């Protein structure tokens, strides 16, 4: 999955420090990020040294990967990079998994900083805590922490069959699994039951946790679960959410693992017999 960058290690503790010349810089504009490509298409991010004229206060520390710091550029997109931006969502397909992970995770923090410049309680300008990743309103004391939205990915199985779905009204048209956000006052297991019933009209039992994944592009924390069909296998689609819902025998599943998403990892696990 996108976060599997070993032997490199990811450290997300907030540190109040300035960037060194070799530290990496994330420069976002909307849902795009500035990147550099070599003659062979090899991907890299700008370094602090590449932005030599920028002031140190124009950078905010985000995290580090194996000792290399990653910083958010706080000013507008520099003119030199305006023709070197690429979609944050499309970059997740790149082979440089550490860069993809850094771009996605950095984007989550970029959106949080962008959307919380002012206090949602009193409207005053917020200030960054010197000790932790938290924004605080100096007027009313409101404390704001990074947004993390829990959601479930659900592998509904019936013996040797797995339920695959396709979203309605989205650009992504490939097969996926039932999915949805955790709502107020419910456990993830209750979310599994509710989402499966809402999207495909099926009852499930024997709900069990598989794996999780941070999905920074949408500020999500994805929780993967498998469960067994309980009763009728007749699918009743919510057409506002899904275009199709189909049962596939294990050997006939037309999806391969992309090495990026929890959804694909779960489909592979069932297809290869890891999940019986």
C-alpha positions as CSV (number, residue, x, y, z in Angstrom):
1,X,0.0,0.0,0.0
2,X,1.0,3.6,-0.4
3,X,2.3,3.9,3.1
4,X,4.6,0.8,2.8
5,X,7.9,2.6,2.2
6,X,10.3,0.3,4.1
7,X,13.2,0.3,4.6
8,X,12.5,4.0,4.8
9,X,10.8,5.2,8.0
10,X,8.2,7.9,8.4
11,X,8.3,10.3,11.4
12,X,5.3,12.5,11.9
13,X,6.1,14.2,15.2
14,X,5.9,18.0,14.9
15,X,9.2,19.8,15.2
16,X,9.9,23.5,15.2
17,X,12.9,23.7,12.9
18,X,14.1,25.4,9.7
19,X,14.8,23.6,6.5
20,X,18.3,22.5,5.4
21,X,19.4,22.8,1.8
22,X,18.6,19.2,1.0
23,X,15.2,19.0,2.7
24,X,12.2,18.5,0.4
25,X,9.6,21.2,-0.2
26,X,5.9,20.6,-1.0
27,X,4.4,23.4,-3.0
28,X,0.7,23.0,-3.6
29,X,-1.8,24.9,-5.7
30,X,-5.3,23.6,-5.5
31,X,-5.1,19.8,-5.9
32,X,-1.8,20.1,-7.8
33,X,1.8,20.0,-6.5
34,X,5.1,21.2,-8.0
35,X,7.4,18.3,-9.1
36,X,10.5,18.0,-11.1
37,X,11.2,15.3,-13.7
38,X,14.5,14.2,-15.1
39,X,15.1,13.3,-18.8
40,X,14.0,9.7,-18.1
41,X,10.8,10.8,-16.3
42,X,12.2,10.2,-12.9
43,X,10.3,12.2,-10.3
44,X,11.7,14.4,-7.5
45,X,10.5,17.3,-5.4
46,X,12.0,20.7,-5.1
47,X,14.6,21.1,-2.3
48,X,15.1,24.0,0.0
49,X,18.2,24.7,-2.1
50,X,16.1,25.1,-5.2
51,X,14.2,28.0,-3.6
52,X,17.3,29.8,-2.5
53,X,15.7,33.3,-2.5
54,X,12.8,32.3,-0.2
55,X,12.9,33.4,3.4
56,X,13.1,30.7,6.1
57,X,9.7,31.8,7.6
58,X,8.1,30.8,4.3
59,X,8.4,27.1,5.2
60,X,6.6,25.0,7.8
61,X,7.9,21.6,8.9
62,X,5.6,18.7,8.2
63,X,7.4,15.4,8.8
64,X,10.5,13.5,7.9
65,X,11.3,10.3,6.0
66,X,14.5,8.6,7.1
67,X,16.1,11.9,8.2
68,X,15.0,14.0,5.3
69,X,12.7,16.8,6.3
70,X,9.6,17.7,4.3
71,X,8.4,21.3,4.5
72,X,5.2,23.1,3.3
73,X,5.9,26.2,1.3
74,X,3.5,28.9,2.7
75,X,3.6,31.4,-0.2
76,X,2.1,31.3,-3.6
77,X,3.4,29.0,-6.3
78,X,6.8,30.4,-7.5
79,X,6.8,31.5,-11.2
80,X,9.5,28.9,-11.9
81,X,7.2,26.0,-11.0
82,X,3.9,27.1,-12.5
83,X,4.5,24.8,-15.5
84,X,5.8,21.9,-13.4
85,X,2.6,21.1,-11.4
86,X,0.9,17.7,-11.5
87,X,-2.3,16.3,-10.0
88,X,-1.9,15.1,-6.4
89,X,-4.3,12.2,-7.1
90,X,-2.6,11.0,-10.2
91,X,0.9,11.0,-8.6
92,X,-0.1,8.2,-6.3
93,X,0.4,5.9,-9.3
94,X,4.1,6.7,-9.5
95,X,6.8,4.1,-8.7
96,X,8.6,6.4,-6.2
97,X,6.3,5.3,-3.4
98,X,8.0,7.5,-0.7
99,X,7.4,10.6,-2.8
100,X,3.8,9.6,-3.5
101,X,3.2,9.0,0.2
102,X,4.9,12.3,1.1
103,X,2.8,14.2,-1.4
104,X,-0.5,12.7,-0.2
105,X,0.3,13.1,3.5
106,X,1.6,16.7,2.9
107,X,-1.6,17.5,1.0
108,X,-3.7,16.5,4.0
109,X,-1.8,19.0,6.2
110,X,-1.8,21.6,3.4
111,X,-5.6,21.5,3.3
112,X,-5.9,21.6,7.1
113,X,-3.6,24.7,7.3
114,X,-5.4,26.4,4.4
115,X,-8.9,25.8,5.8
116,X,-8.1,26.9,9.4
117,X,-6.4,30.2,9.0
118,X,-9.3,31.7,10.9
119,X,-11.1,30.4,14.0
120,X,-14.4,28.7,13.2
121,X,-15.8,29.9,16.6
122,X,-15.0,33.6,16.7
123,X,-13.4,34.4,13.3
124,X,-10.1,35.6,14.5
125,X,-6.8,34.6,12.9
126,X,-5.3,31.4,14.4
127,X,-1.7,30.9,15.5
128,X,0.4,27.8,15.4
129,X,1.4,26.1,18.7
130,X,5.2,26.2,19.2
131,X,5.1,22.7,20.7
132,X,2.7,20.6,18.7
133,X,0.8,20.4,15.4
134,X,-2.2,22.4,16.6
135,X,-3.7,25.8,15.7
136,X,-5.0,28.0,18.4
137,X,-7.2,31.0,18.5
138,X,-5.5,33.7,20.7
139,X,-8.9,35.4,21.2
140,X,-11.2,32.6,22.4
141,X,-8.7,29.8,23.0
142,X,-10.2,27.4,20.4
143,X,-7.8,24.6,19.7
144,X,-7.8,23.0,16.2
145,X,-6.1,19.7,15.4
146,X,-5.6,18.0,12.0
147,X,-8.7,16.6,10.4
148,X,-8.8,12.8,10.2
149,X,-12.0,11.2,8.9
150,X,-12.5,7.4,9.7
151,X,-14.1,5.4,6.9
152,X,-14.6,1.6,6.3
153,X,-13.7,-0.5,3.3
154,X,-15.8,-3.7,3.3
155,X,-15.1,-7.0,1.6
156,X,-18.5,-8.8,1.6
157,X,-18.0,-12.5,0.9
158,X,-20.2,-15.5,0.4
159,X,-18.2,-18.6,0.5
160,X,-16.0,-18.5,-2.6
161,X,-17.5,-15.3,-3.9
162,X,-16.7,-11.6,-3.3
163,X,-18.9,-8.6,-3.9
164,X,-17.4,-6.0,-6.1
165,X,-19.0,-2.6,-6.9
166,X,-18.5,0.4,-9.1
167,X,-19.2,4.0,-8.1
168,X,-21.9,6.0,-9.8
169,X,-21.2,9.5,-11.0
170,X,-17.4,9.4,-10.3
171,X,-14.4,9.6,-12.6
172,X,-13.1,6.4,-11.0
173,X,-14.8,3.6,-13.0
174,X,-12.9,0.5,-11.8
175,X,-14.2,-2.2,-9.5
176,X,-14.1,-1.4,-5.8
177,X,-15.6,-2.6,-2.5
178,X,-18.5,-1.2,-0.4
179,X,-17.2,1.8,1.5
180,X,-18.4,4.7,3.7
181,X,-17.7,7.1,6.5
182,X,-18.1,6.3,10.2
183,X,-21.0,8.4,11.6
184,X,-21.5,10.0,14.9
185,X,-22.2,7.5,17.7
186,X,-21.4,4.2,15.9
187,X,-18.6,1.8,16.0
188,X,-16.7,0.8,12.8
189,X,-18.4,-2.6,12.9
190,X,-21.8,-0.8,13.0
191,X,-20.7,1.3,10.1
192,X,-19.9,-1.9,8.1
193,X,-23.4,-3.2,8.7
194,X,-25.1,0.1,7.8
195,X,-23.1,0.9,4.7
196,X,-23.6,-2.6,3.3
197,X,-27.3,-2.4,3.9
198,X,-27.6,1.1,2.5
199,X,-25.5,0.5,-0.7
200,X,-26.4,-3.1,-1.7
201,X,-29.3,-4.1,0.6
202,X,-27.5,-7.1,2.2
203,X,-27.2,-8.3,5.8
204,X,-23.8,-9.4,7.0
205,X,-22.3,-11.1,10.0
206,X,-18.9,-12.3,11.3
207,X,-17.4,-8.8,10.8
208,X,-13.6,-8.9,11.3
209,X,-10.9,-6.3,11.0
210,X,-8.2,-6.7,8.3
211,X,-5.9,-3.7,7.9
212,X,-5.9,0.1,7.9
213,X,-4.5,2.8,5.7
214,X,-4.0,6.6,6.0
215,X,-5.4,8.2,2.8
216,X,-4.1,11.8,3.0
217,X,-5.6,12.9,-0.4
218,X,-9.0,12.9,1.3
219,X,-7.9,13.3,4.9
220,X,-9.3,9.8,5.6
221,X,-8.2,6.9,7.8
222,X,-9.4,3.8,6.1
223,X,-10.3,0.7,8.1
224,X,-10.6,-2.5,6.2
225,X,-13.1,-5.2,7.2
226,X,-14.2,-8.6,5.8
227,X,-17.6,-10.0,6.6
228,X,-19.9,-12.9,5.6
229,X,-23.2,-12.6,3.9
230,X,-26.1,-13.3,6.3
231,X,-29.2,-14.4,4.3
232,X,-30.3,-13.6,0.8
233,X,-27.6,-12.7,-1.8
234,X,-30.0,-10.5,-3.9
235,X,-28.4,-7.2,-4.4
236,X,-30.5,-4.0,-4.1
237,X,-28.4,-1.1,-5.3
238,X,-28.5,2.4,-4.1
239,X,-28.2,3.9,-7.6
240,X,-27.2,7.3,-6.1
241,X,-24.0,5.7,-4.8
242,X,-23.3,2.7,-7.0
243,X,-23.5,1.9,-10.7
244,X,-23.1,-1.8,-10.3
245,X,-22.7,-4.5,-7.7
246,X,-21.7,-8.0,-8.7
247,X,-20.7,-11.3,-7.1
248,X,-17.4,-12.8,-8.5
249,X,-16.0,-16.3,-7.9
250,X,-12.5,-16.1,-6.4
251,X,-10.8,-17.3,-9.6
252,X,-12.7,-14.9,-11.8
253,X,-12.1,-11.6,-10.0
254,X,-11.0,-9.1,-12.7
255,X,-8.9,-6.9,-10.4
256,X,-5.2,-6.9,-9.6
257,X,-3.4,-5.3,-6.6
258,X,-2.0,-1.9,-7.5
259,X,0.4,-1.7,-4.5
260,X,-1.3,1.5,-3.5
261,X,-4.8,1.2,-2.1
262,X,-6.3,-0.8,0.8
263,X,-9.2,-1.7,-1.5
264,X,-6.9,-3.4,-4.0
265,X,-5.0,-5.1,-1.2
266,X,-8.2,-6.6,0.2
267,X,-9.3,-7.8,-3.2
268,X,-5.9,-9.5,-3.7
269,X,-6.0,-11.1,-0.3
270,X,-9.3,-12.8,-1.1
271,X,-8.4,-13.6,-4.7
272,X,-5.2,-15.4,-3.6
273,X,-6.8,-17.3,-0.8
274,X,-5.3,-15.3,2.1
275,X,-8.9,-14.7,3.2
276,X,-11.0,-17.8,3.1
